[in-house]
Amino acid sequence: MENDSKNKLSPPQMNPYIFTILLIGFGLWCFWDGWMTKDPEMLKHANFNRVLSMILLPWGIYDFFKLRKKQKDRKEK
């Protein structure tokens, strides 16, 4: 019984950049829908997408550099 508990594998760890990737991905999608698309159906939502892209893209970039700095600090320790 004791041997079984020692052999159990820990669950896989989630990538720390997943939230950053989602922020940047959704920000790019909103950027495309707000600024680049010529689809008349999406023009109804253009202001929403423009504002959201201006929030999500800088947030994702900030989060990327914050995580990268945190990982460098951990490696140095």
mmCIF file of the N, C-alpha and C atoms, coordinates in Angstrom:
data_MODEL
# 
_entry.id   MODEL 
# 
loop_
_atom_site.group_PDB 
_atom_site.id 
_atom_site.type_symbol 
_atom_site.label_atom_id 
_atom_site.label_alt_id 
_atom_site.label_comp_id 
_atom_site.label_asym_id 
_atom_site.label_entity_id 
_atom_site.label_seq_id 
_atom_site.pdbx_PDB_ins_code 
_atom_site.Cartn_x 
_atom_site.Cartn_y 
_atom_site.Cartn_z 
_atom_site.occupancy 
_atom_site.B_iso_or_equiv 
_atom_site.pdbx_formal_charge 
_atom_site.auth_seq_id 
_atom_site.auth_comp_id 
_atom_site.auth_asym_id 
_atom_site.auth_atom_id 
_atom_site.pdbx_PDB_model_num 
ATOM 1   N N  . MET A 1 1  ? 0.810   -1.195 0.000   1.00 0.00 ? 1  MET A N  1 
ATOM 2   C CA . MET A 1 1  ? 0.000   0.000  0.000   1.00 0.00 ? 1  MET A CA 1 
ATOM 3   C C  . MET A 1 1  ? 0.856   1.262  0.000   1.00 0.00 ? 1  MET A C  1 
ATOM 4   N N  . GLU A 1 2  ? 1.908   1.261  0.808   1.00 0.00 ? 2  GLU A N  1 
ATOM 5   C CA . GLU A 1 2  ? 2.758   2.444  0.882   1.00 0.00 ? 2  GLU A CA 1 
ATOM 6   C C  . GLU A 1 2  ? 3.454   2.688  -0.449  1.00 0.00 ? 2  GLU A C  1 
ATOM 7   N N  . ASN A 1 3  ? 3.785   1.629  -1.132  1.00 0.00 ? 3  ASN A N  1 
ATOM 8   C CA . ASN A 1 3  ? 4.474   1.732  -2.405  1.00 0.00 ? 3  ASN A CA 1 
ATOM 9   C C  . ASN A 1 3  ? 3.592   2.418  -3.455  1.00 0.00 ? 3  ASN A C  1 
ATOM 10  N N  . ASP A 1 4  ? 2.283   2.151  -3.417  1.00 0.00 ? 4  ASP A N  1 
ATOM 11  C CA . ASP A 1 4  ? 1.355   2.750  -4.377  1.00 0.00 ? 4  ASP A CA 1 
ATOM 12  C C  . ASP A 1 4  ? 1.281   4.266  -4.213  1.00 0.00 ? 4  ASP A C  1 
ATOM 13  N N  . SER A 1 5  ? 1.286   4.734  -2.979  1.00 0.00 ? 5  SER A N  1 
ATOM 14  C CA . SER A 1 5  ? 1.192   6.175  -2.754  1.00 0.00 ? 5  SER A CA 1 
ATOM 15  C C  . SER A 1 5  ? 2.454   6.898  -3.212  1.00 0.00 ? 5  SER A C  1 
ATOM 16  N N  . LYS A 1 6  ? 3.586   6.243  -3.177  1.00 0.00 ? 6  LYS A N  1 
ATOM 17  C CA . LYS A 1 6  ? 4.839   6.859  -3.619  1.00 0.00 ? 6  LYS A CA 1 
ATOM 18  C C  . LYS A 1 6  ? 4.937   6.897  -5.136  1.00 0.00 ? 6  LYS A C  1 
ATOM 19  N N  . ASN A 1 7  ? 4.298   5.950  -5.814  1.00 0.00 ? 7  ASN A N  1 
ATOM 20  C CA . ASN A 1 7  ? 4.382   5.855  -7.267  1.00 0.00 ? 7  ASN A CA 1 
ATOM 21  C C  . ASN A 1 7  ? 3.351   6.711  -7.991  1.00 0.00 ? 7  ASN A C  1 
ATOM 22  N N  . LYS A 1 8  ? 2.418   7.293  -7.278  1.00 0.00 ? 8  LYS A N  1 
ATOM 23  C CA . LYS A 1 8  ? 1.394   8.109  -7.937  1.00 0.00 ? 8  LYS A CA 1 
ATOM 24  C C  . LYS A 1 8  ? 2.030   9.353  -8.547  1.00 0.00 ? 8  LYS A C  1 
ATOM 25  N N  . LEU A 1 9  ? 1.604   9.645  -9.743  1.00 0.00 ? 9  LEU A N  1 
ATOM 26  C CA . LEU A 1 9  ? 2.112   10.823 -10.429 1.00 0.00 ? 9  LEU A CA 1 
ATOM 27  C C  . LEU A 1 9  ? 1.304   12.050 -10.037 1.00 0.00 ? 9  LEU A C  1 
ATOM 28  N N  . SER A 1 10 ? 1.966   13.160 -9.994  1.00 0.00 ? 10 SER A N  1 
ATOM 29  C CA . SER A 1 10 ? 1.247   14.402 -9.713  1.00 0.00 ? 10 SER A CA 1 
ATOM 30  C C  . SER A 1 10 ? 0.525   14.840 -10.991 1.00 0.00 ? 10 SER A C  1 
ATOM 31  N N  . PRO A 1 11 ? -0.573  15.552 -10.844 1.00 0.00 ? 11 PRO A N  1 
ATOM 32  C CA . PRO A 1 11 ? -1.287  15.997 -12.035 1.00 0.00 ? 11 PRO A CA 1 
ATOM 33  C C  . PRO A 1 11 ? -0.445  16.996 -12.829 1.00 0.00 ? 11 PRO A C  1 
ATOM 34  N N  . PRO A 1 12 ? -0.640  17.054 -14.129 1.00 0.00 ? 12 PRO A N  1 
ATOM 35  C CA . PRO A 1 12 ? 0.156   17.988 -14.927 1.00 0.00 ? 12 PRO A CA 1 
ATOM 36  C C  . PRO A 1 12 ? -0.136  19.426 -14.543 1.00 0.00 ? 12 PRO A C  1 
ATOM 37  N N  . GLN A 1 13 ? 0.896   20.228 -14.576 1.00 0.00 ? 13 GLN A N  1 
ATOM 38  C CA . GLN A 1 13 ? 0.764   21.637 -14.225 1.00 0.00 ? 13 GLN A CA 1 
ATOM 39  C C  . GLN A 1 13 ? 0.278   22.433 -15.433 1.00 0.00 ? 13 GLN A C  1 
ATOM 40  N N  . MET A 1 14 ? -0.555  23.423 -15.168 1.00 0.00 ? 14 MET A N  1 
ATOM 41  C CA . MET A 1 14 ? -1.052  24.276 -16.239 1.00 0.00 ? 14 MET A CA 1 
ATOM 42  C C  . MET A 1 14 ? 0.026   25.288 -16.620 1.00 0.00 ? 14 MET A C  1 
ATOM 43  N N  . ASN A 1 15 ? 0.141   25.574 -17.884 1.00 0.00 ? 15 ASN A N  1 
ATOM 44  C CA . ASN A 1 15 ? 1.102   26.542 -18.368 1.00 0.00 ? 15 ASN A CA 1 
ATOM 45  C C  . ASN A 1 15 ? 0.775   27.914 -17.768 1.00 0.00 ? 15 ASN A C  1 
ATOM 46  N N  . PRO A 1 16 ? 1.747   28.608 -17.183 1.00 0.00 ? 16 PRO A N  1 
ATOM 47  C CA . PRO A 1 16 ? 1.458   29.909 -16.570 1.00 0.00 ? 16 PRO A CA 1 
ATOM 48  C C  . PRO A 1 16 ? 1.080   30.979 -17.592 1.00 0.00 ? 16 PRO A C  1 
ATOM 49  N N  . TYR A 1 17 ? 1.377   30.737 -18.862 1.00 0.00 ? 17 TYR A N  1 
ATOM 50  C CA . TYR A 1 17 ? 1.077   31.715 -19.898 1.00 0.00 ? 17 TYR A CA 1 
ATOM 51  C C  . TYR A 1 17 ? -0.304  31.538 -20.529 1.00 0.00 ? 17 TYR A C  1 
ATOM 52  N N  . ILE A 1 18 ? -1.107  30.599 -20.064 1.00 0.00 ? 18 ILE A N  1 
ATOM 53  C CA . ILE A 1 18 ? -2.396  30.348 -20.697 1.00 0.00 ? 18 ILE A CA 1 
ATOM 54  C C  . ILE A 1 18 ? -3.317  31.566 -20.600 1.00 0.00 ? 18 ILE A C  1 
ATOM 55  N N  . PHE A 1 19 ? -3.357  32.239 -19.464 1.00 0.00 ? 19 PHE A N  1 
ATOM 56  C CA . PHE A 1 19 ? -4.192  33.425 -19.316 1.00 0.00 ? 19 PHE A CA 1 
ATOM 57  C C  . PHE A 1 19 ? -3.702  34.537 -20.232 1.00 0.00 ? 19 PHE A C  1 
ATOM 58  N N  . THR A 1 20 ? -2.389  34.688 -20.342 1.00 0.00 ? 20 THR A N  1 
ATOM 59  C CA . THR A 1 20 ? -1.794  35.700 -21.215 1.00 0.00 ? 20 THR A CA 1 
ATOM 60  C C  . THR A 1 20 ? -2.143  35.425 -22.670 1.00 0.00 ? 20 THR A C  1 
ATOM 61  N N  . ILE A 1 21 ? -2.048  34.173 -23.069 1.00 0.00 ? 21 ILE A N  1 
ATOM 62  C CA . ILE A 1 21 ? -2.378  33.794 -24.446 1.00 0.00 ? 21 ILE A CA 1 
ATOM 63  C C  . ILE A 1 21 ? -3.843  34.076 -24.742 1.00 0.00 ? 21 ILE A C  1 
ATOM 64  N N  . LEU A 1 22 ? -4.707  33.763 -23.798 1.00 0.00 ? 22 LEU A N  1 
ATOM 65  C CA . LEU A 1 22 ? -6.132  34.042 -23.992 1.00 0.00 ? 22 LEU A CA 1 
ATOM 66  C C  . LEU A 1 22 ? -6.407  35.542 -24.084 1.00 0.00 ? 22 LEU A C  1 
ATOM 67  N N  . LEU A 1 23 ? -5.756  36.336 -23.235 1.00 0.00 ? 23 LEU A N  1 
ATOM 68  C CA . LEU A 1 23 ? -5.934  37.789 -23.284 1.00 0.00 ? 23 LEU A CA 1 
ATOM 69  C C  . LEU A 1 23 ? -5.505  38.358 -24.630 1.00 0.00 ? 23 LEU A C  1 
ATOM 70  N N  . ILE A 1 24 ? -4.327  37.968 -25.090 1.00 0.00 ? 24 ILE A N  1 
ATOM 71  C CA . ILE A 1 24 ? -3.812  38.491 -26.354 1.00 0.00 ? 24 ILE A CA 1 
ATOM 72  C C  . ILE A 1 24 ? -4.648  37.978 -27.523 1.00 0.00 ? 24 ILE A C  1 
ATOM 73  N N  . GLY A 1 25 ? -5.018  36.714 -27.475 1.00 0.00 ? 25 GLY A N  1 
ATOM 74  C CA . GLY A 1 25 ? -5.834  36.152 -28.553 1.00 0.00 ? 25 GLY A CA 1 
ATOM 75  C C  . GLY A 1 25 ? -7.186  36.828 -28.668 1.00 0.00 ? 25 GLY A C  1 
ATOM 76  N N  . PHE A 1 26 ? -7.864  37.002 -27.550 1.00 0.00 ? 26 PHE A N  1 
ATOM 77  C CA . PHE A 1 26 ? -9.165  37.654 -27.580 1.00 0.00 ? 26 PHE A CA 1 
ATOM 78  C C  . PHE A 1 26 ? -9.012  39.138 -27.932 1.00 0.00 ? 26 PHE A C  1 
ATOM 79  N N  . GLY A 1 27 ? -7.921  39.766 -27.471 1.00 0.00 ? 27 GLY A N  1 
ATOM 80  C CA . GLY A 1 27 ? -7.649  41.152 -27.826 1.00 0.00 ? 27 GLY A CA 1 
ATOM 81  C C  . GLY A 1 27 ? -7.422  41.326 -29.321 1.00 0.00 ? 27 GLY A C  1 
ATOM 82  N N  . LEU A 1 28 ? -6.693  40.383 -29.934 1.00 0.00 ? 28 LEU A N  1 
ATOM 83  C CA . LEU A 1 28 ? -6.477  40.438 -31.378 1.00 0.00 ? 28 LEU A CA 1 
ATOM 84  C C  . LEU A 1 28 ? -7.773  40.230 -32.151 1.00 0.00 ? 28 LEU A C  1 
ATOM 85  N N  . TRP A 1 29 ? -8.587  39.328 -31.662 1.00 0.00 ? 29 TRP A N  1 
ATOM 86  C CA . TRP A 1 29 ? -9.879  39.094 -32.305 1.00 0.00 ? 29 TRP A CA 1 
ATOM 87  C C  . TRP A 1 29 ? -10.752 40.353 -32.237 1.00 0.00 ? 29 TRP A C  1 
ATOM 88  N N  . CYS A 1 30 ? -10.791 40.997 -31.071 1.00 0.00 ? 30 CYS A N  1 
ATOM 89  C CA . CYS A 1 30 ? -11.562 42.236 -30.926 1.00 0.00 ? 30 CYS A CA 1 
ATOM 90  C C  . CYS A 1 30 ? -10.958 43.352 -31.773 1.00 0.00 ? 30 CYS A C  1 
ATOM 91  N N  . PHE A 1 31 ? -9.628  43.389 -31.876 1.00 0.00 ? 31 PHE A N  1 
ATOM 92  C CA . PHE A 1 31 ? -8.973  44.381 -32.720 1.00 0.00 ? 31 PHE A CA 1 
ATOM 93  C C  . PHE A 1 31 ? -9.395  44.207 -34.175 1.00 0.00 ? 31 PHE A C  1 
ATOM 94  N N  . TRP A 1 32 ? -9.391  42.963 -34.629 1.00 0.00 ? 32 TRP A N  1 
ATOM 95  C CA . TRP A 1 32 ? -9.794  42.686 -36.007 1.00 0.00 ? 32 TRP A CA 1 
ATOM 96  C C  . TRP A 1 32 ? -11.249 43.093 -36.239 1.00 0.00 ? 32 TRP A C  1 
ATOM 97  N N  . ASP A 1 33 ? -12.130 42.698 -35.339 1.00 0.00 ? 33 ASP A N  1 
ATOM 98  C CA . ASP A 1 33 ? -13.550 43.019 -35.497 1.00 0.00 ? 33 ASP A CA 1 
ATOM 99  C C  . ASP A 1 33 ? -13.834 44.503 -35.347 1.00 0.00 ? 33 ASP A C  1 
ATOM 100 N N  . GLY A 1 34 ? -13.051 45.211 -34.571 1.00 0.00 ? 34 GLY A N  1 
ATOM 101 C CA . GLY A 1 34 ? -13.305 46.623 -34.325 1.00 0.00 ? 34 GLY A CA 1 
ATOM 102 C C  . GLY A 1 34 ? -12.666 47.558 -35.328 1.00 0.00 ? 34 GLY A C  1 
ATOM 103 N N  . TRP A 1 35 ? -11.470 47.216 -35.814 1.00 0.00 ? 35 TRP A N  1 
ATOM 104 C CA . TRP A 1 35 ? -10.726 48.151 -36.653 1.00 0.00 ? 35 TRP A CA 1 
ATOM 105 C C  . TRP A 1 35 ? -10.563 47.688 -38.102 1.00 0.00 ? 35 TRP A C  1 
ATOM 106 N N  . MET A 1 36 ? -10.463 46.403 -38.357 1.00 0.00 ? 36 MET A N  1 
ATOM 107 C CA . MET A 1 36 ? -10.072 45.923 -39.675 1.00 0.00 ? 36 MET A CA 1 
ATOM 108 C C  . MET A 1 36 ? -11.229 45.407 -40.536 1.00 0.00 ? 36 MET A C  1 
ATOM 109 N N  . THR A 1 37 ? -12.243 44.861 -39.933 1.00 0.00 ? 37 THR A N  1 
ATOM 110 C CA . THR A 1 37 ? -13.282 44.200 -40.706 1.00 0.00 ? 37 THR A CA 1 
ATOM 111 C C  . THR A 1 37 ? -14.187 45.208 -41.417 1.00 0.00 ? 37 THR A C  1 
ATOM 112 N N  . LYS A 1 38 ? -14.682 44.789 -42.551 1.00 0.00 ? 38 LYS A N  1 
ATOM 113 C CA . LYS A 1 38 ? -15.622 45.609 -43.324 1.00 0.00 ? 38 LYS A CA 1 
ATOM 114 C C  . LYS A 1 38 ? -17.011 44.976 -43.337 1.00 0.00 ? 38 LYS A C  1 
ATOM 115 N N  . ASP A 1 39 ? -17.204 43.944 -42.544 1.00 0.00 ? 39 ASP A N  1 
ATOM 116 C CA . ASP A 1 39 ? -18.483 43.250 -42.468 1.00 0.00 ? 39 ASP A CA 1 
ATOM 117 C C  . ASP A 1 39 ? -19.535 44.181 -41.856 1.00 0.00 ? 39 ASP A C  1 
ATOM 118 N N  . PRO A 1 40 ? -20.603 44.484 -42.583 1.00 0.00 ? 40 PRO A N  1 
ATOM 119 C CA . PRO A 1 40 ? -21.609 45.417 -42.058 1.00 0.00 ? 40 PRO A CA 1 
ATOM 120 C C  . PRO A 1 40 ? -22.303 44.901 -40.796 1.00 0.00 ? 40 PRO A C  1 
ATOM 121 N N  . GLU A 1 41 ? -22.388 43.600 -40.631 1.00 0.00 ? 41 GLU A N  1 
ATOM 122 C CA . GLU A 1 41 ? -23.011 43.031 -39.435 1.00 0.00 ? 41 GLU A CA 1 
ATOM 123 C C  . GLU A 1 41 ? -22.165 43.314 -38.190 1.00 0.00 ? 41 GLU A C  1 
ATOM 124 N N  . MET A 1 42 ? -20.852 43.319 -38.352 1.00 0.00 ? 42 MET A N  1 
ATOM 125 C CA . MET A 1 42 ? -19.964 43.554 -37.218 1.00 0.00 ? 42 MET A CA 1 
ATOM 126 C C  . MET A 1 42 ? -19.780 45.046 -36.920 1.00 0.00 ? 42 MET A C  1 
ATOM 127 N N  . LEU A 1 43 ? -20.136 45.915 -37.840 1.00 0.00 ? 43 LEU A N  1 
ATOM 128 C CA . LEU A 1 43 ? -19.977 47.348 -37.609 1.00 0.00 ? 43 LEU A CA 1 
ATOM 129 C C  . LEU A 1 43 ? -20.880 47.840 -36.482 1.00 0.00 ? 43 LEU A C  1 
ATOM 130 N N  . LYS A 1 44 ? -21.936 47.095 -36.193 1.00 0.00 ? 44 LYS A N  1 
ATOM 131 C CA . LYS A 1 44 ? -22.809 47.448 -35.071 1.00 0.00 ? 44 LYS A CA 1 
ATOM 132 C C  . LYS A 1 44 ? -22.056 47.360 -33.745 1.00 0.00 ? 44 LYS A C  1 
ATOM 133 N N  . HIS A 1 45 ? -21.093 46.455 -33.693 1.00 0.00 ? 45 HIS A N  1 
ATOM 134 C CA . HIS A 1 45 ? -20.346 46.188 -32.456 1.00 0.00 ? 45 HIS A CA 1 
ATOM 135 C C  . HIS A 1 45 ? -18.938 46.777 -32.490 1.00 0.00 ? 45 HIS A C  1 
ATOM 136 N N  . ALA A 1 46 ? -18.652 47.640 -33.431 1.00 0.00 ? 46 ALA A N  1 
ATOM 137 C CA . ALA A 1 46 ? -17.286 48.125 -33.637 1.00 0.00 ? 46 ALA A CA 1 
ATOM 138 C C  . ALA A 1 46 ? -16.755 48.876 -32.415 1.00 0.00 ? 46 ALA A C  1 
ATOM 139 N N  . ASN A 1 47 ? -17.552 49.745 -31.835 1.00 0.00 ? 47 ASN A N  1 
ATOM 140 C CA . ASN A 1 47 ? -17.056 50.509 -30.678 1.00 0.00 ? 47 ASN A CA 1 
ATOM 141 C C  . ASN A 1 47 ? -16.727 49.611 -29.501 1.00 0.00 ? 47 ASN A C  1 
ATOM 142 N N  . PHE A 1 48 ? -17.578 48.624 -29.244 1.00 0.00 ? 48 PHE A N  1 
ATOM 143 C CA . PHE A 1 48 ? -17.316 47.673 -28.162 1.00 0.00 ? 48 PHE A CA 1 
ATOM 144 C C  . PHE A 1 48 ? -15.993 46.949 -28.411 1.00 0.00 ? 48 PHE A C  1 
ATOM 145 N N  . ASN A 1 49 ? -15.799 46.457 -29.629 1.00 0.00 ? 49 ASN A N  1 
ATOM 146 C CA . ASN A 1 49 ? -14.582 45.717 -29.944 1.00 0.00 ? 49 ASN A CA 1 
ATOM 147 C C  . ASN A 1 49 ? -13.343 46.605 -29.903 1.00 0.00 ? 49 ASN A C  1 
ATOM 148 N N  . ARG A 1 50 ? -13.478 47.854 -30.307 1.00 0.00 ? 50 ARG A N  1 
ATOM 149 C CA . ARG A 1 50 ? -12.333 48.771 -30.263 1.00 0.00 ? 50 ARG A CA 1 
ATOM 150 C C  . ARG A 1 50 ? -11.897 49.035 -28.827 1.00 0.00 ? 50 ARG A C  1 
ATOM 151 N N  . VAL A 1 51 ? -12.858 49.302 -27.970 1.00 0.00 ? 51 VAL A N  1 
ATOM 152 C CA . VAL A 1 51 ? -12.534 49.563 -26.565 1.00 0.00 ? 51 VAL A CA 1 
ATOM 153 C C  . VAL A 1 51 ? -11.959 48.310 -25.912 1.00 0.00 ? 51 VAL A C  1 
ATOM 154 N N  . LEU A 1 52 ? -12.579 47.174 -26.163 1.00 0.00 ? 52 LEU A N  1 
ATOM 155 C CA . LEU A 1 52 ? -12.093 45.929 -25.562 1.00 0.00 ? 52 LEU A CA 1 
ATOM 156 C C  . LEU A 1 52 ? -10.685 45.589 -26.042 1.00 0.00 ? 52 LEU A C  1 
ATOM 157 N N  . SER A 1 53 ? -10.390 45.825 -27.317 1.00 0.00 ? 53 SER A N  1 
ATOM 158 C CA . SER A 1 53 ? -9.037  45.539 -27.807 1.00 0.00 ? 53 SER A CA 1 
ATOM 159 C C  . SER A 1 53 ? -8.012  46.470 -27.162 1.00 0.00 ? 53 SER A C  1 
ATOM 160 N N  . MET A 1 54 ? -8.409  47.723 -26.902 1.00 0.00 ? 54 MET A N  1 
ATOM 161 C CA . MET A 1 54 ? -7.477  48.664 -26.258 1.00 0.00 ? 54 MET A CA 1 
ATOM 162 C C  . MET A 1 54 ? -7.260  48.334 -24.786 1.00 0.00 ? 54 MET A C  1 
ATOM 163 N N  . ILE A 1 55 ? -8.116  47.524 -24.213 1.00 0.00 ? 55 ILE A N  1 
ATOM 164 C CA . ILE A 1 55 ? -7.944  47.080 -22.824 1.00 0.00 ? 55 ILE A CA 1 
ATOM 165 C C  . ILE A 1 55 ? -7.185  45.758 -22.778 1.00 0.00 ? 55 ILE A C  1 
ATOM 166 N N  . LEU A 1 56 ? -7.605  44.790 -23.594 1.00 0.00 ? 56 LEU A N  1 
ATOM 167 C CA . LEU A 1 56 ? -7.061  43.436 -23.502 1.00 0.00 ? 56 LEU A CA 1 
ATOM 168 C C  . LEU A 1 56 ? -5.629  43.314 -24.021 1.00 0.00 ? 56 LEU A C  1 
ATOM 169 N N  . LEU A 1 57 ? -5.307  43.990 -25.115 1.00 0.00 ? 57 LEU A N  1 
ATOM 170 C CA . LEU A 1 57 ? -3.958  43.854 -25.661 1.00 0.00 ? 57 LEU A CA 1 
ATOM 171 C C  . LEU A 1 57 ? -2.879  44.404 -24.715 1.00 0.00 ? 57 LEU A C  1 
ATOM 172 N N  . PRO A 1 58 ? -3.018  45.617 -24.191 1.00 0.00 ? 58 PRO A N  1 
ATOM 173 C CA . PRO A 1 58 ? -1.991  46.069 -23.231 1.00 0.00 ? 58 PRO A CA 1 
ATOM 174 C C  . PRO A 1 58 ? -1.946  45.211 -21.960 1.00 0.00 ? 58 PRO A C  1 
ATOM 175 N N  . TRP A 1 59 ? -3.111  44.745 -21.506 1.00 0.00 ? 59 TRP A N  1 
ATOM 176 C CA . TRP A 1 59 ? -3.152  43.888 -20.337 1.00 0.00 ? 59 TRP A CA 1 
ATOM 177 C C  . TRP A 1 59 ? -2.399  42.583 -20.601 1.00 0.00 ? 59 TRP A C  1 
ATOM 178 N N  . GLY A 1 60 ? -2.609  41.984 -21.771 1.00 0.00 ? 60 GLY A N  1 
ATOM 179 C CA . GLY A 1 60 ? -1.913  40.747 -22.118 1.00 0.00 ? 60 GLY A CA 1 
ATOM 180 C C  . GLY A 1 60 ? -0.417  40.942 -22.234 1.00 0.00 ? 60 GLY A C  1 
ATOM 181 N N  . ILE A 1 61 ? 0.007   42.056 -22.824 1.00 0.00 ? 61 ILE A N  1 
ATOM 182 C CA . ILE A 1 61 ? 1.438   42.345 -22.958 1.00 0.00 ? 61 ILE A CA 1 
ATOM 183 C C  . ILE A 1 61 ? 2.063   42.578 -21.585 1.00 0.00 ? 61 ILE A C  1 
ATOM 184 N N  . TYR A 1 62 ? 1.376   43.334 -20.740 1.00 0.00 ? 62 TYR A N  1 
ATOM 185 C CA . TYR A 1 62 ? 1.861   43.568 -19.377 1.00 0.00 ? 62 TYR A CA 1 
ATOM 186 C C  . TYR A 1 62 ? 1.993   42.249 -18.616 1.00 0.00 ? 62 TYR A C  1 
ATOM 187 N N  . ASP A 1 63 ? 0.977   41.398 -18.738 1.00 0.00 ? 63 ASP A N  1 
ATOM 188 C CA . ASP A 1 63 ? 0.989   40.118 -18.041 1.00 0.00 ? 63 ASP A CA 1 
ATOM 189 C C  . ASP A 1 63 ? 2.121   39.224 -18.542 1.00 0.00 ? 63 ASP A C  1 
ATOM 190 N N  . PHE A 1 64 ? 2.400   39.253 -19.845 1.00 0.00 ? 64 PHE A N  1 
ATOM 191 C CA . PHE A 1 64 ? 3.492   38.463 -20.409 1.00 0.00 ? 64 PHE A CA 1 
ATOM 192 C C  . PHE A 1 64 ? 4.828   38.852 -19.792 1.00 0.00 ? 64 PHE A C  1 
ATOM 193 N N  . PHE A 1 65 ? 5.115   40.157 -19.767 1.00 0.00 ? 65 PHE A N  1 
ATOM 194 C CA . PHE A 1 65 ? 6.401   40.604 -19.218 1.00 0.00 ? 65 PHE A CA 1 
ATOM 195 C C  . PHE A 1 65 ? 6.485   40.380 -17.707 1.00 0.00 ? 65 PHE A C  1 
ATOM 196 N N  . LYS A 1 66 ? 5.362   40.499 -17.011 1.00 0.00 ? 66 LYS A N  1 
ATOM 197 C CA . LYS A 1 66 ? 5.341   40.243 -15.571 1.00 0.00 ? 66 LYS A CA 1 
ATOM 198 C C  . LYS A 1 66 ? 5.654   38.771 -15.284 1.00 0.00 ? 66 LYS A C  1 
ATOM 199 N N  . LEU A 1 67 ? 5.044   37.860 -16.046 1.00 0.00 ? 67 LEU A N  1 
ATOM 200 C CA . LEU A 1 67 ? 5.310   36.434 -15.850 1.00 0.00 ? 67 LEU A CA 1 
ATOM 201 C C  . LEU A 1 67 ? 6.743   36.076 -16.219 1.00 0.00 ? 67 LEU A C  1 
ATOM 202 N N  . ARG A 1 68 ? 7.226   36.668 -17.300 1.00 0.00 ? 68 ARG A N  1 
ATOM 203 C CA . ARG A 1 68 ? 8.594   36.382 -17.720 1.00 0.00 ? 68 ARG A CA 1 
ATOM 204 C C  . ARG A 1 68 ? 9.596   36.827 -16.665 1.00 0.00 ? 68 ARG A C  1 
ATOM 205 N N  . LYS A 1 69 ? 9.377   37.990 -16.084 1.00 0.00 ? 69 LYS A N  1 
ATOM 206 C CA . LYS A 1 69 ? 10.256  38.480 -15.018 1.00 0.00 ? 69 LYS A CA 1 
ATOM 207 C C  . LYS A 1 69 ? 10.186  37.569 -13.797 1.00 0.00 ? 69 LYS A C  1 
ATOM 208 N N  . LYS A 1 70 ? 8.972   37.126 -13.451 1.00 0.00 ? 70 LYS A N  1 
ATOM 209 C CA . LYS A 1 70 ? 8.801   36.246 -12.301 1.00 0.00 ? 70 LYS A CA 1 
ATOM 210 C C  . LYS A 1 70 ? 9.533   34.922 -12.515 1.00 0.00 ? 70 LYS A C  1 
ATOM 211 N N  . GLN A 1 71 ? 9.474   34.384 -13.743 1.00 0.00 ? 71 GLN A N  1 
ATOM 212 C CA . GLN A 1 71 ? 10.168  33.124 -14.022 1.00 0.00 ? 71 GLN A CA 1 
ATOM 213 C C  . GLN A 1 71 ? 11.681  33.306 -13.989 1.00 0.00 ? 71 GLN A C  1 
ATOM 214 N N  . LYS A 1 72 ? 12.181  34.435 -14.465 1.00 0.00 ? 72 LYS A N  1 
ATOM 215 C CA . LYS A 1 72 ? 13.624  34.697 -14.396 1.00 0.00 ? 72 LYS A CA 1 
ATOM 216 C C  . LYS A 1 72 ? 14.085  34.791 -12.953 1.00 0.00 ? 72 LYS A C  1 
ATOM 217 N N  . ASP A 1 73 ? 13.279  35.441 -12.107 1.00 0.00 ? 73 ASP A N  1 
ATOM 218 C CA . ASP A 1 73 ? 13.631  35.556 -10.686 1.00 0.00 ? 73 ASP A CA 1 
ATOM 219 C C  . ASP A 1 73 ? 13.662  34.187 -10.020 1.00 0.00 ? 73 ASP A C  1 
ATOM 220 N N  . ARG A 1 74 ? 12.740  33.311 -10.388 1.00 0.00 ? 74 ARG A N  1 
ATOM 221 C CA . ARG A 1 74 ? 12.719  31.961 -9.810  1.00 0.00 ? 74 ARG A CA 1 
ATOM 222 C C  . ARG A 1 74 ? 13.933  31.164 -10.243 1.00 0.00 ? 74 ARG A C  1 
ATOM 223 N N  . LYS A 1 75 ? 14.350  31.312 -11.491 1.00 0.00 ? 75 LYS A N  1 
ATOM 224 C CA . LYS A 1 75 ? 15.523  30.586 -11.983 1.00 0.00 ? 75 LYS A CA 1 
ATOM 225 C C  . LYS A 1 75 ? 16.805  31.054 -11.294 1.00 0.00 ? 75 LYS A C  1 
ATOM 226 N N  . GLU A 1 76 ? 16.850  32.340 -10.960 1.00 0.00 ? 76 GLU A N  1 
ATOM 227 C CA . GLU A 1 76 ? 18.046  32.873 -10.288 1.00 0.00 ? 76 GLU A CA 1 
ATOM 228 C C  . GLU A 1 76 ? 18.165  32.351 -8.863  1.00 0.00 ? 76 GLU A C  1 
ATOM 229 N N  . LYS A 1 77 ? 17.049  32.036 -8.224  1.00 0.00 ? 77 LYS A N  1 
ATOM 230 C CA . LYS A 1 77 ? 17.083  31.541 -6.846  1.00 0.00 ? 77 LYS A CA 1 
ATOM 231 C C  . LYS A 1 77 ? 17.450  30.124 -6.813  1.00 0.00 ? 77 LYS A C  1 
# 
